[in-house]
Amino acid sequence: MNPAVRRFAPMCLLALAAARPLPSDPDTRAWWATTAALSDDAMEGRDTGSAGYERAARLVAERFARAGLKPAGDERGYLQRVPMEELRVVRASVSVGGRPLRFLHDIMMNPAPGAPDTLNGALAYRGYCAADALGDVRGKIVICHGTHRPGLPSEVERVATVEAAGAAGLLTIADPGFTVEPPRWPFAYARAVWIAGKPPKSSGPVRFTLNADALAAVIAGSGRDAGRLIAAGAAGQPLPAFDPPKPFHATFRLAQRTISSPNVLGILPGTDPSLAAQTIVLSAHLDGYGPGEPVAGDALYNGTLDDAAYVALLIRVAEQRAGKGFRRPVLFAAFTGEEKGLLGARWFVDHPTVPKPRIAADINLDQLRPIFPLKLLTVHALDDTTLGDDARAVAAAMGVEVQRDPEPERNLLRRADQWPFMQAGIPATAFVFGYRPGSESERIYRQWYRTGYHKPQDDLAQLIDWQAASDFNRFFTTLVTRVADQPASPVWKPASPLRPQTAR
């Protein structure tokens, strides 16, 4: 990373932040001050396993202690260490017919244990990569359009089909037609992290993600129009099968190391002995991306809204209680490794510091963007547990409507830290700011996903709707009080398709 860029970007950020009015109410100001501390450049983006993450974890532990939470980590401390392995692409060279592709901008490799350091072969474009479209692709690098459309092969199906056919590599075109969550280029880095002892599958084709803008270079000389192929694939129209004439060549240098990164856990004991076995978990993820590929001259991915702001909200709720318990115990959890596959939450669920049968629910904070008015709230698993009823009641009292997830193709329910709890049979929920189709709120939301999501521009200088932030924080605080104090514990609803057979 260019040191001049690193110096310049924080100066711009501070100047922009200083020029913007701060929230007027004390609670929102206190929340934002903690957000600023967690997403400051000194935390270096809080990448899993980094020194910056460790600094952020110590800050959260100190604030939990000052707020009156009791240690709930390992060995009577606030930290719960999660052992991990990391595999990183240190250097890459990729070309087609001698024409280079820019790594992280045109193409990205998904590193996996046992991956070769060189891959050479003929290319085969096979549309959506349905089994009947592949033909003989043994030893070839297969190009597939990465559609999300129902009725066409999913990612899992594409990988399985190409592997079964004996292909050496898979280039998945990131679909620009998936406008609900557009492809993000450049990638910050090419890196895989997993819980120690549970490595990802190492066999099968080497997997790449291809920028749609680079397809023309990949199929040059085939006589095919890349723009038309991309447009047809984005629309779900029929696609051809053909073999581009120029060979694919890639070399990599991979580095693997053992790392660890802590969850930060603090508990507020309950006041009602009859409810002591019904702990409510409040969670958010502390990790971000850290230093990565520069975007608009900024190479530090601060992760202000994803998810420093909502670890800050956990701290703020604890501070407001000042050691005064709810009827039920409440465990405050800042998880690590969410961006690498929900690793901290998975580790906690598998190694709970509160006996798992004594965990009644998880309310998770992620995917929240207070950048337009809070009039509509998406509630994950709205109809699956009684937490949905609680959220509906609290929102109604505030004049906020709730809705089910209007974009299930994004799979957001399974992409955040509530999911490991639900897999373990524990009722859980999470939230997304909603919008009406065609509204100004939708325009702002879509723009953020193009320019802010998992980018350095998710920092303290971005525009925030302070009233929306305040409204959600109030919603969350009220919901926590209701769930932690009401007579009945959260439960699954019998008709829920997500309800595990072992659910309590």
N, C-alpha and C positions, 0 to 999 in steps of 0.2 A: 504494500500500500504506500502510495506517495505521501511522505510526511507533510508536505505542503497542503495537500488536500485535507489530511486529518486536522491540521491547525485551522484551515480556513472554514471548514464546515461548522464546527462548534461556535465560532465567532458569529457567523451568520445566524445560527439558530438562536443564540442568546439575544442578539439584536432584535430579531423578529419577535421572540417571546416577550421581551421587555416592552416592545411597542404596542402590544395587544392588551386590552383591558382584561383584568383577572375577574373571576366570579365575585359577586358582591357578598353572598352569604358566607358566614364563617365555616360551616361544615364543608361546603364545596371547595373553599379556599384551602382548608386543611387537607382535604383529599387530593387536591391538585399539587400541593406542596410535596406530599409523599410520592405522588406519581413522578414529579420532577426529579426527586432524589433517586428513585429507582431506575429512571430512564435517562439519567444524566450520562454524558459521555464517559465519566469516570467509571461507570459500570460496564463499558465496552460492549453494550448490547446483550449482556447476560447469557452468552452462549453456553450450552450444556458442557460442563467439565472445565470451564475456563476460570481464570483468576477473577475476572469481572463478575461472573456468576457467584463465586464464593463471597465476594464483597457484598453483593446484593443479599445473599442468604444471611450473612451475619447482620446486616442492617434489619432485615425482617425479624430475625430472632430477637434482636435487641428491642425492637418496637413491640413485639409480642410480650416480652417480659415486662416492659414498662407499662403496658396496658393491663397487666394483671393476669395474663394467661399462664397456665402451668406448663412446664415442658412435657411434650408428648412424643418425642422422638426416641432415638436409641439411647440406651444407657443414661436415662433420666436427663437428657439434654433436649434441645429444640430441633436438632438435626437428625434426619434418618438418611444414612448413606445408601445410595443406589449404585451398585457396581455395574460398569458398562464396558463395552468394547467399541472402538471407533475405527472405521475404515474410510480413508480420505484419498481422493484423487489429488496428488501433489502436482503432477504435470500431465498434460494430454496433448496429443497431436492427432488431428483427424482430417482426412482428405478424401475426396472422390475424384478419381482420374487425375490425381496430382493437384487438384484445386483445394486449398485448405478451407475447412469450416472452422469458424471461431468458437472455441470451447466456451460454454456457459451462455453464449449469445445465439449461436446457430444450432448447437447441439449440446446435450448434457448426458453424461453416463450415470446410470444408477449403480454405484459400486456394490459388489457382493463378495463375500469370502470365496476365495478360490477362483476369482475372475482372472482370465489371462491378461498378460501385459501387452499382447499384440493380437490384433484381429484383422485378417485380410479375407476378402471374398467378393464374389459377385453379388449384385443387388437384385432383389425381386420385389416389385411393387404389387401388392395383392389387395388393394382396396381396404375393406373392413376386416379382412383376414378371417372370414368364415371358413370352416373346414373344407367345404367343397370348392373354395376358390384358390387354395394354396397350390395344388399340384406338387411336383417334385421340387422342394426347396432345401434339400439336404445340404448342409454346409454353407448355405447362402445367408445373406443379411436381408431380412424381410422388412419391407416398409408397410406399415399399417396406419390407416386413418383412425385417430383416437376419439371416436365418437362417443357421446353419452346418450344417444337416442335409444329409447326403448325399441325392442325388436331387432336391434343390431348387436353384434358381439360386444360384450363388456370388456373391460381391461383384463379381468381374471380369465375370461374365455379366450381372448386374443393370445395371452401369454401361454395358456395351456395348449391351444391349437398349434401355435408356432413351435413350441417345445416338442410336442408329439410328432411333428413333421420333421424333426431333426435339424432345424435351422441353427446356424451358429450365432446369429444376432437378430435383434428386433429393434427397429427404429419406429417409434410411435410418434406420429405427427400430432403435436398439441393443437387441438381443434379450436381455431379462432371463432367458429360458430357457436361455441359454448359460452354465450354472452353473459349468463348468470354468474360465471366466475371465469373471466378471460384468462388465457395463458399468460404467465408472468415471465418476461425476459428482461434482463438476464437473470439466470439463477444466481443466488448468492455464492454457492459453492457446490461441489459434488461430494457428498459425504453421507455415510450411513452410520448409525449408532444403534446398538442393541444391548439389552440386558445381558450381562456376562453369563455364559453358559447356555444362551438361547439364540444362537446365530440365525440369521435369515437363511433361506434355502440357497445353496451355493451352486446347484447344477442348473442346466438349462441354458437358453441363449443369453448372451450378453445384452443387456437392455439399455436403450438410449431413448431420450426424448428429443424430437426434432422440431425446430422452429418452422412453422409453415412458410415463412419468408425464405427459408433456405432450400425448399424442395426443388426449385428450379435448378439450382446448382447440382443437386443430388441426381436428378434425372436428365441432366443435359445430354443431348445427342439422341434421346429416345423419340423425338418428334412429338412428344406429348406437351400440352400446355399446363404448366403447374398451377397457374391461377384458376383455370377451369376445374382442375381436379380438386383444389382446395374448396372452391365454391360448391361443387357438387357434394363433396364429403361433408361440409358444414350443413348442407341442406338435407342430408340423408338420402341423396339420390344414388342410383347405381354407379359403381366405379369399375374401371377395367382392371385387368391383370396383365402386366407386361414386365419385361426385364430390362432395366436401364443398362446401357452398354459399358459404362465406366466402372472400374472396380473401387471398392471401399477399402480404406486402410486406416487403422488407428493403432496408436501406441500409447501406453499409460505408465505412469509411475504411481504406485499405490503405497500408502503407509498405514499400518495398523498399530494401534496402541491401546493399552488398558487405561481407563479413566474412571472417576467416580464423581457423583454430583448429588447434593443432598436435597431431599424434601425438607421443608421447614414446617414443624407441627407444634401447635400450642392448643391447650384445651382450657375451656372455661367450665369448671365443674357445675353440675346442676344443683338445684335447691330442693327438688322433690325426690326423696329416696325411692318412691314407687316408680319413678321414670328413669332411674339411673342406668337401666339397660337399654336406653333408646337414644344413643348419641346421634346428633345431627352433624354431618360434615359440611363445612363451607369451604369451597375450593376455588383456586385460580392457579394459573401456571406462571411461575417466576421466570422461566427461561425465555430467551429470544434467539435471534440468529447470530448476533455479534458482528465482527468484521467480515466483509464479503466483497463481491464484485461491485465496483462503484456504479451508481446511478446518478446522473446529473452532477458528477463531481463529488458525491458523498458516498463513502465506503463503509459507514457505520450504521448498522441496522438497529436502531435504539429500541424498537418495540414498545412505543409509548402506550398505544391502545391495545396492543397484542403482546403482553397482557399486563404490563406494569400498572396500568390504571386500576385494574381490578384486584391485584394483590394489595394495592393501596386501599381499596375499598374494604377488604378484609381487615386490614389494620385499623381503618377508621371505625368500623363496627366494634372492634375490640376496645378501642379507646373510648368510645361512647359508653360502653358498659362499665369501664373502669373497675373490673373485677367483680361486678355484680352479676351473678349467674342467672340464666334462664331456668325454667323448671327442668328442662332436659340438659344434659351435658352438650356442649357445642365444641367441636374440634375444628380449628382453623388450620387449613392445609394449603401451603404454597408449594405446588408440585414442580419438579424438574422434568426435563426431557419431553415435554408435551409436543414440541415442534419436531421431535425425532421419533414420534410414534407412541405418545401417551405413556412414556416409560416410567415416570415417577408415580403416576396414578396406578399403573399396573403393578408396580412393585409394592406400593402401599396395600393394595387390595390383596395381594398374595402374601404380604408380610405385615399385617395390620398391627399397629401399636395399641389399638383398642380391639378387644376380641371381636371378630367379624359378626358373630350373632348379636352383638350389642350395638351395631351400627344400623340406625333406623332409616337414614336417608342421606343423599348428597345433593346439595344445591351448588351448581358450578357456575362460575363467571368466566366467560370467554366469548369471542365473536361479537362483542358489544362495541358499537360505534356511535357515541353521542354527538353526531354531527348534523342532526336535523331534529325537529321537535318529536317528542315521544307521545304519539297519539295511538300507535298500534304496536303491539308487542307479540312477536312470535315466541311461543312457549313450546320447547321441545318436550315430547311425550305428554302433551297436554291432556290427552284422554286415557293415558295409561296408568297413572297413579293419582292418589288424592292430592299430591303436590300440585297437579294441574288445577284442581278445584281451589286450592289455596291461592295460587297465582291469579286465577280468574277473579276471585273475591277481592283481593288487594288491589288489582288493577281497576276493577269496576268502581271502587271507592275513590279512585283518583281520576276517574273519567277517561281511562285508557282501555281501549279494546284489546282483546287477545285473539290470536289465530293459531291454527296448526301451521306446520312448516309448509309454505307455498312452493318451495323449491326442493322437493325430496331428492331430485337427481344429484344434488350437491353432497348428499350423505352427511350433512353437518352433525346429526345426532351422534354418529359413530366416530367423528373426527375430533372430539374434545374429551376432557377428563371425566365427564359424567359416565362415559360408556363403560369403562371397566367395572364401575359400581353396578350398572344395570346388568352386565354379563354375570355378575356374582349374585344376582337376585335382589339387589338393594335398590329401592325406589330412588330415582334421581331425575333432575330436570336442569335446564339451562335456557338461555334467552337470546334473542336477536332483535334489534330494533326493526320494526316492520314499516311498510310504506304501501301506499295505494299505487297500482300500476299507472304509469304515465304522469305521476306527480313529481314535483320538485324534489321531494324527499328521495324518490327513486333515482332521479338524476344524480343527486349528491352521493347516494350509496354506490351506484355503479361507478361513478368517477373515482371514489376512494378505492374500490377494488382494482381499478386500472392503475392508479398512481400511488397508492399508499400501502396496500396489503403486502406484507412480507417484503417491504422495500425500505430503504433508508429514510424515505419521506414520512414514515410513521414515527414522527418525533415531536418534540415539544412545540415546534413552530406551526404545526398544522392547526387548521381552524376547528374549534370546538363550540358546540352549542351548550353554553353553560347551564341554561334552564333545563335542557334535555338531560344533561349529566346529573343535575340536582334531582330531577324527577325520578330518574332510574335509581339513584342511590337511595332515595326515600322509599321507593317501591321495594328494593331489596331489604332494607333495614326492617320495614314493616312486615315483609314476608317472613323473614327470619324469626322475628318476635312471635308471629302467629304460629309458625310450625313448631318452634321450640317450647311454646307455653301452652298450646291448646291440649285438651284432654286426650285426644286420639292421636296415635302415632301414624305417620304416613304408611300407606299400604298400596299394593298393586290392585288394580281393578281386574275382576275375573275375566273380562272379555279382551284384555290387552293382548295383542299378538306378540308383544315383547316380553310378556311375563314369563320368566323361566319356570320350569316345572318345580324347581326347588324353592321358589319364592315363598317368603314367610307370609 
